[in-house]
Amino acid sequence: DNSPDWVSRVPNTFALPKKDDSNEAITYAAKDNVYAMAPWVLGPKQALVIRGRFPKCRFSNVVLFNRFLQTLNYEERTISLNREQAVQDEDGNFEIVLAHSDPGRPNWLDTEGRAYGVIFWRFQLPEEDIAPLTTEVITLG
């Protein structure tokens, strides 16, 4: 496997985002960004809860892709959030919920009902280490 360390092959689980020189060999990656990417796989009543903390950085966002790395329908659905849009506490901690329908919680990302896809994180010009992105698959009522 020639994937960089920040690409997880384990569904619903992220590798630790860390700054290194792996972006220099990837044509779509920027040298000053730190990335994390993982597939999601969810059943009809499941949701993925992602917890983390936004680092001090120029810009940060998360976006949902299909298996061909095309963004989902951003014109009609919320499929991405940046640091300014996300509800977070005073320390920058957040909880983002990936679900097929509105779970009634802040920071919902809409899977469009897709059972699987790719979650992609970008942290531009981070000034500190990036906290691990923890995940939990939950069942919605």
TIMI-2910 file (N, C-alpha, C, CB; in pm, 1 decimal, decimal comma, always signed):
<rs>
+----------+----------+----------+----------+----------+----------+----------+----------+----------+----------+----------+----------+------+
!      n_x !      n_y !      n_z !     ca_x !     ca_y !     ca_z !      c_x !      c_y !      c_z !     cb_x !     cb_y !     cb_z ! resn !
+----------+----------+----------+----------+----------+----------+----------+----------+----------+----------+----------+----------+------+
!    +84,2 !   -118,7 !     +0,0 !     +0,0 !     +0,0 !     +0,0 !    +88,6 !   +124,8 !     +0,0 !    -95,8 !     -0,1 !   +122,6 !  Asp !
!    +67,8 !   +212,5 !    -97,2 !   +147,6 !   +334,6 !   -108,7 !    +79,3 !   +456,4 !    -48,8 !   +179,2 !   +361,4 !   -252,8 !  Asn !
!    -28,7 !   +435,7 !    +23,9 !   -101,8 !   +548,1 !    +82,7 !    -19,9 !   +613,5 !   +193,3 !   -237,7 !   +501,3 !   +137,8 !  Ser !
!    -34,5 !   +745,6 !   +208,1 !    +33,3 !   +812,2 !   +319,9 !    -26,3 !   +767,9 !   +453,4 !    +23,4 !   +965,7 !   +305,6 !  Pro !
!    +46,8 !   +793,0 !   +561,5 !     +4,2 !   +749,3 !   +694,7 !   -129,0 !   +808,5 !   +737,2 !   +109,0 !   +785,3 !   +795,9 !  Asp !
!   -167,5 !   +924,4 !   +682,2 !   -291,7 !   +990,1 !   +725,2 !   -415,8 !   +930,7 !   +659,4 !   -284,8 !  +1138,4 !   +694,7 !  Trp !
!   -399,8 !   +833,9 !   +570,5 !   -512,3 !   +766,7 !   +505,7 !   -540,4 !   +636,5 !   +580,5 !   -482,6 !   +739,3 !   +354,1 !  Val !
!   -656,0 !   +629,3 !   +643,8 !   -696,8 !   +508,1 !   +714,6 !   -771,2 !   +416,3 !   +618,3 !   -785,5 !   +542,4 !   +837,6 !  Ser !
!   -744,5 !   +289,1 !   +630,2 !   -818,7 !   +187,8 !   +553,4 !   -926,4 !   +122,4 !   +641,0 !   -721,6 !    +79,5 !   +497,9 !  Arg !
!   -928,1 !   +159,0 !   +769,2 !  -1022,0 !   +100,7 !   +864,6 !  -1148,1 !   +186,9 !   +867,9 !   -958,1 !    +89,3 !  +1007,1 !  Val !
!  -1263,7 !   +130,9 !   +836,4 !  -1386,4 !   +211,2 !   +836,9 !  -1411,8 !   +276,7 !   +972,6 !  -1505,7 !   +124,6 !   +798,7 !  Pro !
!  -1456,3 !   +402,3 !   +965,3 !  -1499,3 !   +478,5 !  +1082,5 !  -1387,5 !   +506,1 !  +1182,1 !  -1609,5 !   +405,4 !  +1151,7 !  Asn !
!  -1262,1 !   +498,5 !  +1138,5 !  -1146,7 !   +519,4 !  +1226,2 !  -1041,1 !   +602,2 !  +1153,4 !  -1087,1 !   +383,6 !  +1272,7 !  Thr !
!   -991,4 !   +706,6 !  +1221,6 !   -890,4 !   +793,0 !  +1162,3 !   -751,3 !   +759,7 !  +1214,2 !   -922,8 !   +938,5 !  +1190,2 !  Phe !
!   -652,4 !   +773,6 !  +1126,4 !   -512,8 !   +772,5 !  +1168,9 !   -484,0 !   +909,6 !  +1231,3 !   -414,8 !   +741,4 !  +1047,8 !  Ala !
!   -381,5 !   +918,1 !  +1310,3 !   -345,5 !  +1044,5 !  +1373,2 !   -298,5 !  +1143,8 !  +1267,3 !   -235,9 !  +1023,1 !  +1480,0 !  Leu !
!   -365,0 !  +1261,0 !  +1256,8 !   -316,4 !  +1361,7 !  +1162,1 !   -184,3 !  +1419,5 !  +1212,4 !   -421,6 !  +1474,9 !  +1142,3 !  Pro !
!    -80,7 !  +1413,6 !  +1131,3 !    +47,7 !  +1468,5 !  +1173,6 !   +118,7 !  +1530,7 !  +1055,7 !   +135,3 !  +1360,3 !  +1237,4 !  Lys !
!   +193,9 !  +1634,0 !  +1084,7 !   +268,2 !  +1704,9 !   +980,2 !   +393,8 !  +1625,3 !   +946,9 !   +304,7 !  +1850,3 !  +1025,2 !  Lys !
!   +410,3 !  +1594,6 !   +819,5 !   +530,5 !  +1528,0 !   +771,0 !   +549,6 !  +1564,1 !   +623,9 !   +521,1 !  +1373,0 !   +790,2 !  Asp !
!   +641,7 !  +1501,2 !   +557,1 !   +669,8 !  +1536,5 !   +417,4 !   +593,5 !  +1449,6 !   +317,7 !   +818,2 !  +1525,0 !   +390,6 !  Asp !
!   +496,4 !  +1369,3 !   +363,4 !   +424,9 !  +1279,7 !   +272,5 !   +344,2 !  +1356,3 !   +167,4 !   +332,4 !  +1188,4 !   +351,7 !  Ser !
!   +304,8 !  +1480,1 !   +196,2 !   +225,8 !  +1557,4 !   +100,0 !   +304,8 !  +1595,3 !    -25,0 !   +173,3 !  +1682,7 !   +165,9 !  Asn !
!   +435,3 !  +1596,9 !    -16,1 !   +516,8 !  +1637,9 !   -130,9 !   +506,7 !  +1541,2 !   -248,4 !   +661,3 !  +1651,0 !    -89,0 !  Glu !
!   +469,6 !  +1417,9 !   -222,7 !   +460,4 !  +1317,6 !   -328,7 !   +320,0 !  +1304,2 !   -386,3 !   +505,7 !  +1184,3 !   -276,4 !  Ala !
!   +225,6 !  +1382,4 !   -335,5 !    +86,6 !  +1370,3 !   -378,3 !    +46,8 !  +1497,2 !   -452,4 !     -7,8 !  +1344,8 !   -257,0 !  Ile !
!     -1,3 !  +1481,9 !   -572,5 !    -26,7 !  +1599,6 !   -655,6 !   -138,5 !  +1689,0 !   -603,5 !    -59,8 !  +1556,2 !   -794,5 !  Thr !
!   -238,7 !  +1633,0 !   -536,4 !   -350,2 !  +1714,9 !   -488,8 !   -327,7 !  +1769,4 !   -348,0 !   -477,8 !  +1634,3 !   -491,8 !  Tyr !
!   -220,3 !  +1733,2 !   -281,2 !   -196,0 !  +1774,7 !   -143,2 !   -110,8 !  +1901,1 !   -140,4 !   -127,4 !  +1661,8 !    -63,6 !  Ala !
!   -134,6 !  +1985,1 !    -41,5 !    -54,5 !  +2105,9 !    -21,6 !    +46,8 !  +2079,8 !    +89,6 !   -145,2 !  +2228,8 !    +13,0 !  Ala !
!   +166,3 !  +2128,3 !    +70,8 !   +274,5 !  +2103,7 !   +165,7 !   +244,1 !  +2160,0 !   +304,3 !   +403,6 !  +2163,5 !   +113,6 !  Lys !
!   +169,1 !  +2269,1 !   +311,0 !   +141,9 !  +2333,8 !   +439,8 !    +14,7 !  +2284,5 !   +506,7 !   +133,1 !  +2482,2 !   +421,0 !  Asp !
!    -47,7 !  +2181,1 !   +454,9 !   -168,0 !  +2123,2 !   +513,7 !   -135,6 !  +1992,9 !   +585,8 !   -274,3 !  +2099,1 !   +405,8 !  Asn !
!   -216,3 !  +1962,9 !   +685,1 !   -214,4 !  +1832,2 !   +749,8 !   -350,9 !  +1771,0 !   +721,4 !   -184,3 !  +1842,3 !   +906,5 !  Val !
!   -352,4 !  +1643,1 !   +683,9 !   -475,6 !  +1578,0 !   +643,0 !   -505,7 !  +1455,6 !   +729,1 !   -467,4 !  +1538,2 !   +496,7 !  Tyr !
!   -630,7 !  +1415,0 !   +725,0 !   -674,4 !  +1286,1 !   +778,1 !   -790,0 !  +1240,5 !   +690,0 !   -717,0 !  +1295,7 !   +931,0 !  Ala !
!   -792,5 !  +1112,3 !   +658,6 !   -895,7 !  +1060,8 !   +570,7 !   -930,1 !   +918,6 !   +614,2 !   -849,9 !  +1064,6 !   +422,0 !  Met !
!  -1060,0 !   +887,0 !   +610,9 !  -1104,3 !   +751,9 !   +646,3 !  -1234,8 !   +720,8 !   +575,1 !  -1121,3 !   +737,3 !   +799,6 !  Ala !
!  -1259,3 !   +594,4 !   +547,8 !  -1390,0 !   +556,7 !   +493,7 !  -1492,8 !   +550,3 !   +606,5 !  -1381,8 !   +420,3 !   +419,9 !  Pro !
!  -1618,4 !   +578,3 !   +571,2 !  -1725,6 !   +549,8 !   +666,2 !  -1808,3 !   +435,8 !   +609,0 !  -1814,4 !   +676,8 !   +693,7 !  Trp !
!  -1859,8 !   +352,6 !   +698,0 !  -1952,2 !   +245,6 !   +663,4 !  -2058,1 !   +244,9 !   +773,2 !  -1878,9 !   +104,7 !   +650,1 !  Val !
!  -2183,8 !   +272,3 !   +734,8 !  -2291,7 !   +283,4 !   +831,8 !  -2416,3 !   +210,3 !   +784,6 !  -2324,0 !   +429,3 !   +858,3 !  Leu !
!  -2481,8 !   +142,6 !   +877,3 !  -2609,5 !    +78,6 !   +849,4 !  -2720,4 !   +182,4 !   +848,5 !  -2639,2 !    -31,2 !   +952,5 !  Gly !
!  -2842,6 !   +141,9 !   +814,5 !  -2954,2 !   +236,0 !   +798,7 !  -2985,8 !   +319,8 !   +922,1 !  -3075,9 !   +161,0 !   +760,2 !  Pro !
!  -2971,3 !   +265,5 !  +1042,2 !  -3003,9 !   +340,6 !  +1164,0 !  -2880,1 !   +380,6 !  +1242,3 !  -3095,2 !   +258,8 !  +1252,6 !  Lys !
!  -2763,7 !   +368,7 !  +1180,1 !  -2639,2 !   +402,6 !  +1248,9 !  -2594,7 !   +545,0 !  +1216,8 !  -2529,0 !   +303,8 !  +1210,8 !  Gln !
!  -2514,0 !   +599,2 !  +1306,9 !  -2450,4 !   +729,6 !  +1287,9 !  -2307,6 !   +719,3 !  +1339,8 !  -2529,7 !   +844,3 !  +1361,2 !  Ala !
!  -2220,8 !   +801,5 !  +1285,6 !  -2081,8 !   +806,6 !  +1329,8 !  -2059,9 !   +938,4 !  +1401,6 !  -1983,0 !   +790,9 !  +1210,0 !  Leu !
!  -2019,4 !   +930,6 !  +1528,6 !  -1988,4 !  +1048,8 !  +1607,2 !  -1836,9 !  +1066,8 !  +1605,5 !  -2043,3 !  +1036,5 !  +1753,9 !  Val !
!  -1792,6 !  +1185,0 !  +1561,2 !  -1650,1 !  +1217,6 !  +1555,9 !  -1624,8 !  +1326,8 !  +1659,5 !  -1605,9 !  +1263,9 !  +1411,0 !  Ile !
!  -1529,5 !  +1302,3 !  +1748,0 !  -1493,7 !  +1401,3 !  +1849,5 !  -1348,3 !  +1442,2 !  +1829,7 !  -1516,4 !  +1345,4 !  +1993,3 !  Arg !
!  -1321,7 !  +1570,1 !  +1852,9 !  -1186,0 !  +1619,9 !  +1840,2 !  -1178,1 !  +1763,0 !  +1888,3 !  -1137,6 !  +1609,3 !  +1696,0 !  Gly !
!  -1065,7 !  +1825,8 !  +1859,4 !  -1044,6 !  +1965,4 !  +1895,6 !   -976,6 !  +2034,8 !  +1778,7 !   -959,7 !  +1978,5 !  +2026,3 !  Arg !
!  -1031,2 !  +2149,2 !  +1741,5 !   -967,4 !  +2225,3 !  +1634,0 !   -836,9 !  +2285,5 !  +1686,3 !  -1062,6 !  +2337,1 !  +1580,0 !  Phe !
!   -727,0 !  +2265,3 !  +1614,6 !   -601,4 !  +2326,4 !  +1656,4 !   -597,3 !  +2473,1 !  +1613,7 !   -481,3 !  +2249,6 !  +1597,3 !  Pro !
!   -503,5 !  +2545,9 !  +1666,2 !   -477,0 !  +2679,8 !  +1614,7 !   -419,2 !  +2659,9 !  +1474,9 !   -378,3 !  +2762,4 !  +1709,1 !  Lys !
!   -488,1 !  +2713,6 !  +1375,5 !   -443,9 !  +2698,9 !  +1237,7 !   -514,3 !  +2804,3 !  +1152,3 !   -472,8 !  +2555,0 !  +1184,5 !  Cys !
!   -470,4 !  +2821,0 !  +1031,3 !   -529,4 !  +2919,6 !   +941,1 !   -671,3 !  +2880,6 !   +901,1 !   -442,7 !  +2935,8 !   +816,6 !  Arg !
!   -691,0 !  +2752,8 !   +873,5 !   -821,3 !  +2704,1 !   +826,5 !   -830,9 !  +2555,7 !   +858,1 !   -840,5 !  +2729,9 !   +672,9 !  Phe !
!   -952,1 !  +2509,8 !   +883,7 !   -974,7 !  +2368,0 !   +905,5 !  -1114,5 !  +2332,8 !   +857,9 !   -955,7 !  +2330,5 !  +1054,5 !  Ser !
!  -1127,6 !  +2215,8 !   +795,4 !  -1260,2 !  +2170,0 !   +754,6 !  -1264,7 !  +2019,1 !   +739,5 !  -1301,2 !  +2236,2 !   +624,2 !  Asn !
!  -1388,5 !  +1969,6 !   +735,5 !  -1416,3 !  +1829,4 !   +708,4 !  -1518,2 !  +1826,6 !   +596,0 !  -1468,4 !  +1753,4 !   +836,5 !  Val !
!  -1504,5 !  +1730,2 !   +504,7 !  -1595,5 !  +1718,7 !   +390,6 !  -1618,6 !  +1571,6 !   +359,3 !  -1539,0 !  +1793,0 !   +266,3 !  Val !
!  -1737,9 !  +1542,5 !   +307,7 !  -1773,1 !  +1405,7 !   +270,7 !  -1759,8 !  +1387,6 !   +119,6 !  -1916,8 !  +1371,6 !   +316,9 !  Leu !
!  -1697,3 !  +1275,9 !    +81,6 !  -1679,4 !  +1238,3 !    -58,0 !  -1750,1 !  +1105,5 !    -83,0 !  -1528,6 !  +1228,7 !    -94,3 !  Phe !
!  -1781,9 !  +1080,7 !   -212,1 !  -1824,1 !   +946,2 !   -248,9 !  -1699,3 !   +861,3 !   -272,1 !  -1915,5 !   +948,1 !   -376,1 !  Asn !
!  -1716,0 !   +739,0 !   -314,7 !  -1599,7 !   +650,3 !   -330,8 !  -1506,2 !   +692,9 !   -443,8 !  -1646,5 !   +509,1 !   -356,0 !  Arg !
!  -1551,3 !   +785,0 !   -528,1 !  -1467,5 !   +835,9 !   -636,6 !  -1401,2 !   +968,8 !   -598,4 !  -1550,9 !   +853,5 !   -764,0 !  Phe !
!  -1408,7 !  +1004,6 !   -470,1 !  -1353,1 !  +1129,4 !   -415,6 !  -1418,0 !  +1254,3 !   -475,1 !  -1203,5 !  +1134,0 !   -440,2 !  Leu !
!  -1546,0 !  +1242,6 !   -507,6 !  -1626,3 !  +1357,8 !   -549,8 !  -1707,4 !  +1402,5 !   -428,3 !  -1720,6 !  +1322,4 !   -673,2 !  Gln !
!  -1717,9 !  +1534,4 !   -407,0 !  -1797,7 !  +1581,4 !   -294,3 !  -1943,1 !  +1541,3 !   -314,1 !  -1785,4 !  +1734,4 !   -278,1 !  Thr !
!  -2010,2 !  +1522,1 !   -202,1 !  -2152,7 !  +1495,0 !   -208,4 !  -2225,0 !  +1625,5 !   -241,6 !  -2204,6 !  +1434,0 !    -74,4 !  Leu !
!  -2357,7 !  +1626,4 !   -239,9 !  -2438,6 !  +1739,3 !   -285,7 !  -2434,1 !  +1856,8 !   -187,8 !  -2582,7 !  +1694,9 !   -306,2 !  Asn !
!  -2333,7 !  +1940,8 !   -202,0 !  -2315,5 !  +2055,0 !   -110,8 !  -2415,1 !  +2167,7 !   -136,9 !  -2174,2 !  +2108,9 !   -123,0 !  Tyr !
!  -2482,4 !  +2167,8 !   -251,1 !  -2578,5 !  +2274,6 !   -279,9 !  -2709,0 !  +2256,8 !   -202,3 !  -2607,8 !  +2279,5 !   -429,5 !  Glu !
!  -2744,9 !  +2133,4 !   -172,5 !  -2872,7 !  +2107,3 !   -106,9 !  -2860,6 !  +2040,5 !    +29,6 !  -2956,7 !  +2022,3 !   -195,1 !  Glu !
!  -2739,6 !  +2001,1 !    +68,1 !  -2720,7 !  +1929,2 !   +194,5 !  -2595,7 !  +1981,4 !   +265,3 !  -2709,4 !  +1775,8 !   +170,0 !  Arg !
!  -2588,4 !  +1958,4 !   +394,4 !  -2467,5 !  +1993,9 !   +469,1 !  -2374,8 !  +1873,7 !   +467,5 !  -2500,9 !  +2037,6 !   +616,3 !  Thr !
!  -2272,0 !  +1883,1 !   +384,0 !  -2177,3 !  +1772,1 !   +370,8 !  -2036,8 !  +1816,2 !   +410,4 !  -2177,4 !  +1717,9 !   +226,7 !  Ile !
!  -2024,2 !  +1938,7 !   +460,5 !  -1894,2 !  +1986,0 !   +508,1 !  -1916,1 !  +2090,3 !   +617,5 !  -1809,7 !  +2045,4 !   +390,9 !  Ser !
!  -1815,9 !  +2104,2 !   +700,4 !  -1814,0 !  +2207,7 !   +803,6 !  -1672,1 !  +2258,3 !   +816,6 !  -1867,1 !  +2154,0 !   +940,2 !  Leu !
!  -1658,4 !  +2388,0 !   +837,2 !  -1527,1 !  +2440,3 !   +872,0 !  -1529,3 !  +2482,9 !  +1018,2 !  -1487,3 !  +2559,4 !   +779,4 !  Asn !
!  -1415,5 !  +2526,1 !  +1067,5 !  -1403,5 !  +2562,4 !  +1208,3 !  -1500,5 !  +2671,5 !  +1248,5 !  -1263,2 !  +2606,5 !  +1238,4 !  Arg !
!  -1526,3 !  +2766,0 !  +1160,4 !  -1617,3 !  +2876,5 !  +1191,4 !  -1763,5 !  +2830,7 !  +1195,6 !  -1600,9 !  +2988,3 !  +1088,3 !  Glu !
!  -1799,5 !  +2732,9 !  +1115,4 !  -1937,7 !  +2684,9 !  +1108,7 !  -1971,8 !  +2586,5 !  +1220,2 !  -1962,7 !  +2619,7 !   +974,9 !  Gln !
!  -1874,4 !  +2513,0 !  +1267,4 !  -1899,2 !  +2405,7 !  +1363,0 !  -1927,2 !  +2460,4 !  +1502,4 !  -1780,5 !  +2310,6 !  +1367,3 !  Ala !
!  -2026,7 !  +2401,4 !  +1566,9 !  -2054,1 !  +2431,5 !  +1707,7 !  -1944,9 !  +2362,8 !  +1788,6 !  -2199,2 !  +2383,3 !  +1752,1 !  Val !
!  -1882,8 !  +2436,9 !  +1880,0 !  -1774,5 !  +2383,6 !  +1961,5 !  -1772,7 !  +2453,4 !  +2096,4 !  -1638,9 !  +2399,7 !  +1890,3 !  Gln !
!  -1700,5 !  +2396,7 !  +2190,6 !  -1691,0 !  +2461,3 !  +2320,9 !  -1580,0 !  +2565,6 !  +2320,3 !  -1666,1 !  +2357,4 !  +2431,3 !  Asp !
!  -1559,4 !  +2630,0 !  +2433,3 !  -1463,2 !  +2740,6 !  +2440,6 !  -1319,5 !  +2696,3 !  +2415,1 !  -1471,7 !  +2807,0 !  +2575,9 !  Glu !
!  -1290,7 !  +2566,3 !  +2428,7 !  -1156,1 !  +2514,9 !  +2402,8 !  -1139,9 !  +2462,6 !  +2259,9 !  -1123,4 !  +2404,5 !  +2501,5 !  Asp !
!  -1245,1 !  +2472,6 !  +2178,0 !  -1238,7 !  +2425,8 !  +2040,3 !  -1276,9 !  +2280,7 !  +2022,2 !  -1102,9 !  +2446,3 !  +1987,8 !  Gly !
!  -1324,9 !  +2215,1 !  +2127,8 !  -1369,1 !  +2076,1 !  +2117,1 !  -1501,3 !  +2068,1 !  +2041,7 !  -1383,3 !  +2012,7 !  +2256,8 !  Asn !
!  -1514,5 !  +1968,2 !  +1959,8 !  -1637,3 !  +1952,8 !  +1881,1 !  -1683,5 !  +1808,5 !  +1883,0 !  -1615,7 !  +1999,3 !  +1736,2 !  Phe !
!  -1809,2 !  +1791,4 !  +1845,6 !  -1868,6 !  +1660,8 !  +1820,6 !  -1945,3 !  +1674,3 !  +1689,9 !  -1962,4 !  +1613,5 !  +1940,0 !  Glu !
!  -1904,6 !  +1599,4 !  +1589,5 !  -1968,4 !  +1601,6 !  +1457,5 !  -2037,8 !  +1467,3 !  +1437,8 !  -1863,5 !  +1629,3 !  +1342,3 !  Ile !
!  -2159,7 !  +1471,5 !  +1385,6 !  -2237,9 !  +1348,7 !  +1367,5 !  -2264,5 !  +1326,0 !  +1219,3 !  -2371,5 !  +1355,9 !  +1446,0 !  Val !
!  -2217,2 !  +1214,2 !  +1169,1 !  -2243,9 !  +1169,8 !  +1031,5 !  -2364,6 !  +1078,2 !  +1037,3 !  -2118,9 !  +1096,4 !   +967,3 !  Leu !
!  -2471,9 !  +1113,6 !   +966,7 !  -2593,0 !  +1031,3 !   +973,1 !  -2672,0 !  +1042,8 !   +843,8 !  -2680,5 !  +1072,5 !  +1092,6 !  Ala !
!  -2757,5 !   +944,0 !   +820,2 !  -2839,7 !   +940,7 !   +699,2 !  -2955,5 !  +1039,3 !   +704,6 !  -2893,2 !   +801,3 !   +677,1 !  His !
!  -2997,4 !  +1075,7 !   +826,6 !  -3102,8 !  +1175,9 !   +844,3 !  -3068,4 !  +1258,2 !   +967,9 !  -3244,9 !  +1108,8 !   +858,3 !  Ser !
!  -3134,2 !  +1371,4 !   +982,0 !  -3103,7 !  +1465,6 !  +1089,1 !  -3119,7 !  +1399,6 !  +1225,7 !  -3193,8 !  +1589,0 !  +1078,9 !  Asp !
!  -3009,4 !  +1387,6 !  +1302,4 !  -3018,1 !  +1324,5 !  +1433,9 !  -3066,1 !  +1420,7 !  +1543,4 !  -2883,2 !  +1267,7 !  +1472,0 !  Pro !
!  -3092,0 !  +1546,3 !  +1507,5 !  -3136,4 !  +1644,3 !  +1604,7 !  -3024,6 !  +1694,0 !  +1694,2 !  -3244,9 !  +1586,7 !  +1688,1 !  Gly !
!  -2901,3 !  +1684,8 !  +1646,9 !  -2784,3 !  +1730,5 !  +1721,4 !  -2707,3 !  +1829,0 !  +1634,6 !  -2693,6 !  +1610,5 !  +1764,1 !  Arg !
!  -2631,1 !  +1918,7 !  +1697,3 !  -2551,0 !  +2012,8 !  +1617,3 !  -2446,4 !  +1938,5 !  +1533,2 !  -2481,4 !  +2115,9 !  +1709,4 !  Pro !
!  -2397,0 !  +2005,3 !  +1432,4 !  -2285,0 !  +1956,3 !  +1350,1 !  -2317,9 !  +1826,4 !  +1275,6 !  -2162,7 !  +1934,1 !  +1437,9 !  Asn !
!  -2440,2 !  +1819,4 !  +1221,0 !  -2478,7 !  +1702,8 !  +1142,7 !  -2422,2 !  +1713,8 !  +1002,2 !  -2631,6 !  +1688,0 !  +1138,4 !  Trp !
!  -2355,3 !  +1608,1 !   +957,8 !  -2313,2 !  +1593,5 !   +818,7 !  -2401,3 !  +1486,2 !   +755,3 !  -2160,1 !  +1556,2 !   +807,7 !  Leu !
!  -2459,0 !  +1519,1 !   +641,5 !  -2559,3 !  +1437,6 !   +574,0 !  -2493,2 !  +1339,7 !   +477,2 !  -2659,4 !  +1526,8 !   +499,4 !  Asp !
!  -2507,3 !  +1211,1 !   +502,6 !  -2449,4 !  +1107,5 !   +415,6 !  -2529,1 !  +1085,4 !   +287,5 !  -2439,5 !   +977,0 !   +491,0 !  Thr !
!  -2642,4 !  +1155,8 !   +273,0 !  -2734,7 !  +1135,3 !   +160,4 !  -2793,0 !   +994,2 !   +161,2 !  -2662,9 !  +1161,4 !    +27,2 !  Glu !
!  -2786,9 !   +926,7 !   +275,2 !  -2835,7 !   +789,6 !   +283,5 !  -2736,9 !   +687,0 !   +230,0 !  -2964,5 !   +777,6 !   +209,0 !  Gly !
!  -2616,3 !   +730,4 !   +196,9 !  -2514,6 !   +639,1 !   +143,4 !  -2457,4 !   +553,1 !   +255,6 !  -2401,3 !   +718,1 !    +73,0 !  Arg !
!  -2445,5 !   +425,2 !   +231,7 !  -2393,1 !   +331,9 !   +332,1 !  -2242,9 !   +350,3 !   +353,2 !  -2422,3 !   +187,5 !   +290,6 !  Ala !
!  -2174,8 !   +402,9 !   +251,5 !  -2030,4 !   +420,9 !   +264,8 !  -1984,8 !   +541,2 !   +182,7 !  -1955,2 !   +293,5 !   +220,3 !  Tyr !
!  -1869,6 !   +591,2 !   +220,4 !  -1808,4 !   +705,9 !   +154,6 !  -1677,0 !   +735,6 !   +223,1 !  -1901,8 !   +829,8 !   +157,3 !  Gly !
!  -1626,7 !   +857,3 !   +202,3 !  -1496,4 !   +896,8 !   +255,7 !  -1511,0 !  +1028,9 !   +330,6 !  -1390,5 !   +909,1 !   +141,8 !  Val !
!  -1449,8 !  +1035,1 !   +448,0 !  -1445,4 !  +1157,6 !   +528,5 !  -1305,0 !  +1214,0 !   +515,4 !  -1483,0 !  +1130,5 !   +680,2 !  Ile !
!  -1295,4 !  +1341,7 !   +480,2 !  -1165,0 !  +1404,2 !   +454,8 !  -1150,2 !  +1529,6 !   +541,2 !  -1148,9 !  +1439,8 !   +303,9 !  Phe !
!  -1042,3 !  +1536,3 !   +616,8 !  -1010,2 !  +1651,6 !   +702,5 !   -891,1 !  +1726,7 !   +647,5 !   -982,0 !  +1606,7 !   +846,9 !  Trp !
!   -894,4 !  +1859,4 !   +662,9 !   -781,1 !  +1944,0 !   +622,5 !   -755,3 !  +2045,2 !   +734,4 !   -809,7 !  +2017,2 !   +485,0 !  Arg !
!   -628,9 !  +2057,5 !   +772,1 !   -584,4 !  +2156,0 !   +870,7 !   -472,5 !  +2236,1 !   +804,7 !   -535,7 !  +2087,4 !  +1005,9 !  Phe !
!   -498,3 !  +2363,1 !   +776,6 !   -401,6 !  +2444,5 !   +703,1 !   -314,7 !  +2525,3 !   +798,9 !   -473,7 !  +2538,3 !   +605,2 !  Gln !
!   -184,4 !  +2513,9 !   +779,7 !    -84,0 !  +2584,8 !   +858,8 !   -108,0 !  +2569,1 !  +1009,7 !    -83,5 !  +2732,9 !   +821,5 !  Leu !
!   -114,3 !  +2445,0 !  +1058,8 !   -135,9 !  +2425,3 !  +1202,2 !    -16,9 !  +2478,1 !  +1283,0 !   -159,1 !  +2275,9 !  +1233,1 !  Pro !
!    -49,3 !  +2540,2 !  +1395,0 !    +52,9 !  +2595,8 !  +1483,3 !    +82,0 !  +2503,0 !  +1601,0 !     +9,5 !  +2732,8 !  +1534,5 !  Glu !
!    +12,4 !  +2391,8 !  +1606,6 !    +29,7 !  +2296,7 !  +1716,5 !     -7,0 !  +2157,9 !  +1666,6 !    -57,3 !  +2336,3 !  +1840,2 !  Glu !
!    +24,8 !  +2056,5 !  +1748,4 !    -14,0 !  +1920,3 !  +1713,9 !   -166,2 !  +1910,2 !  +1707,7 !    +43,3 !  +1819,2 !  +1816,3 !  Asp !
!   -213,1 !  +1821,1 !  +1626,2 !   -356,7 !  +1802,2 !  +1609,9 !   -400,2 !  +1685,0 !  +1697,5 !   -393,9 !  +1777,4 !  +1460,0 !  Ile !
!   -500,1 !  +1709,8 !  +1779,9 !   -551,5 !  +1605,8 !  +1869,0 !   -609,4 !  +1491,1 !  +1787,1 !   -658,5 !  +1663,3 !  +1964,8 !  Ala !
!   -602,7 !  +1369,4 !  +1839,1 !   -663,6 !  +1256,5 !  +1767,3 !   -812,6 !  +1279,9 !  +1743,9 !   -642,9 !  +1125,7 !  +1845,5 !  Pro !
!   -861,9 !  +1231,3 !  +1632,3 !  -1004,3 !  +1233,9 !  +1600,2 !  -1061,1 !  +1099,9 !  +1644,5 !  -1030,3 !  +1260,4 !  +1446,0 !  Leu !
!  -1141,9 !  +1100,8 !  +1749,8 !  -1198,1 !   +975,8 !  +1800,3 !  -1335,6 !   +954,2 !  +1739,1 !  -1206,5 !   +977,0 !  +1955,1 !  Thr !
!  -1375,7 !   +829,5 !  +1728,3 !  -1502,7 !   +797,0 !  +1662,9 !  -1579,5 !   +694,1 !  +1744,2 !  -1478,7 !   +744,8 !  +1520,1 !  Thr !
!  -1711,2 !   +699,9 !  +1724,1 !  -1800,6 !   +603,1 !  +1786,6 !  -1920,5 !   +583,4 !  +1695,3 !  -1845,2 !   +650,0 !  +1928,9 !  Glu !
!  -1952,7 !   +460,0 !  +1663,1 !  -2073,1 !   +430,8 !  +1586,5 !  -2186,1 !   +409,6 !  +1687,9 !  -2053,6 !   +304,1 !  +1492,5 !  Val !
!  -2294,6 !   +484,6 !  +1666,7 !  -2409,8 !   +475,1 !  +1756,7 !  -2533,4 !   +434,0 !  +1676,0 !  -2434,4 !   +610,9 !  +1830,7 !  Ile !
!  -2634,6 !   +388,3 !  +1745,4 !  -2762,4 !   +354,7 !  +1681,7 !  -2861,6 !   +463,9 !  +1714,9 !  -2815,5 !   +215,1 !  +1728,5 !  Thr !
!  -2928,1 !   +516,7 !  +1613,1 !  -3029,1 !   +619,7 !  +1631,9 !  -3165,2 !   +553,9 !  +1644,7 !  -3027,8 !   +721,2 !  +1515,2 !  Leu !
!  -3252,1 !   +615,1 !  +1727,3 !  -3384,2 !   +558,3 !  +1751,4 !  -3480,8 !   +579,6 !  +1640,4 !  -3440,7 !   +613,6 !  +1873,6 !  Gly !
+----------+----------+----------+----------+----------+----------+----------+----------+----------+----------+----------+----------+------+
</rs>
